[in-house]
Amino acid sequence: MSHDRHDDGFATRAIHAGQDPEPVTGAVTVPIFQTSTFAQPRVGEHTGYEYARTGNPTRTALETCLAALEGAERAVAFASGLAAEDAVFRLLSPGDHVLMADDVYGGTWRQIAKVHQRFGLEVSAVDLSDLDAVRAGLRPTTRYLWAETPSNPLLKILDLAALAELAHDHGARLVADNTFATPALQLPLALGADLVVHSTTKYLGGHSDVVGGAVCTDAATAEELAFLQNAVGAVPGPFDAWLTLRGAKTLEVRMERHSTNADRIARFLAEHDAVTEVAYPGLPDHPSHDLASRQMSRFGGMVSFRVAGGVDAAKRVAEATRLFFLAESLGGVESLIEHPGIMTHASVAGTALEVPDDLLRLSVGIETVDDLLADLAHALERAEGQ
Ligand SMILES: *Cc1c(COP(=O)(O)O)cnc(C)c1O
């Protein structure tokens, strides 16, 4: 079993947890064990690996590393963030209730509302930053409080410690989606959360080249999740696990650079005449800046802003950048820009969660920040133009 190195520093764990040299050849990089089955020395005896849905050494290395990064007893990896969330919901039974943040990732809401509700789970949504609303929303059957912070795309901050306390007083568990902050900036389990879910597709993988997910939690819950991983089968292949592990090695340095670049860009946008509002938890006038400062070590790479001149001006800006690619998703080394109202958040149009139509969201990459600033400055000239 690979060493989990829980006592080492974050960057050391990222590079070494679960990643001892391969014992046969000494390869310093965990191999891609591209095999579906494992030869057994005798009938009824095996090496710890029998069949690759049940377990694969590349996947084990990733799981060991992710657990070490989140400070969890164990992590269980899945084929996508939504597959990880599916397993978390499958721990519940018909009649159980989930209380969600009213601005959770749209795919999370779609999954519980359109899939798990048909099998008897109940769900409702409130603003989890309003603790009175949370208390009012809890039911005797509530099993999970489901939080995502910072939120998407408005970068609202939730108080994870307060939510954990409320959940526990009620006999429920706090699930935290830590995709946006990552364990490099925020450790929900240390703040009292019971399960952390990830889309490793985003910052953990970090290079926009793989889709994956994970759940980090206590050993007993992870055992149930590993049962589901095998019984339901939404496993990541060995190459996907390897790419994610490769990405995770540089998570800390990338998150520092994402945060530094995003901070510069947020300050630049806040001063710009063509920008009416900037959402970035690192700005002192962000409504939850103090909470974010306590809960996060840096403020991450996501910045949203509203463009003067409305939806048409916002569309012109989004189409005028050259380095910021116009694309959905986030968390890669390259910068992206998108229009949430028309792109990622079109499905919430007409609901209370509708986002302003002059809002743009940036996933700030780790390029040279002066180039990113010049790109945005140039694109913002188009806000007023034709
Ligand atoms: C992308 C994302 C998900 C879903 O993950 P996939 O890997 O796309 O399945 C869940 N939560 C958040 C916050 C995300 O950004």
PDBQT file of the ligand as one rigid body, heavy atoms in Angstrom, charges set to zero:
ROOT
HETATM    1  C1  LIG A 401     -18.294  20.846 -13.555  1.00  0.00    +0.000 C 
HETATM    2  C2  LIG A 401     -18.870  20.799 -12.192  1.00  0.00    +0.000 A 
HETATM    3  C3  LIG A 401     -19.557  19.665 -11.715  1.00  0.00    +0.000 A 
HETATM    4  C4  LIG A 401     -19.802  18.450 -12.592  1.00  0.00    +0.000 C 
HETATM    5  O1  LIG A 401     -18.629  17.782 -12.908  1.00  0.00    +0.000 OA
HETATM    6  P1  LIG A 401     -18.383  16.980 -14.273  1.00  0.00    +0.000 P 
HETATM    7  O2  LIG A 401     -16.978  16.525 -14.124  1.00  0.00    +0.000 OA
HETATM    8  O3  LIG A 401     -18.620  17.930 -15.411  1.00  0.00    +0.000 OA
HETATM    9  O4  LIG A 401     -19.372  15.852 -14.276  1.00  0.00    +0.000 OA
HETATM   10  C5  LIG A 401     -20.015  19.685 -10.412  1.00  0.00    +0.000 A 
HETATM   11  N1  LIG A 401     -19.845  20.757  -9.618  1.00  0.00    +0.000 NA
HETATM   12  C6  LIG A 401     -19.217  21.865 -10.052  1.00  0.00    +0.000 A 
HETATM   13  C7  LIG A 401     -19.067  23.029  -9.119  1.00  0.00    +0.000 C 
HETATM   14  C8  LIG A 401     -18.712  21.934 -11.340  1.00  0.00    +0.000 A 
HETATM   15  O5  LIG A 401     -18.101  23.056 -11.755  1.00  0.00    +0.000 OA
ENDROOT
TORSDOF 0
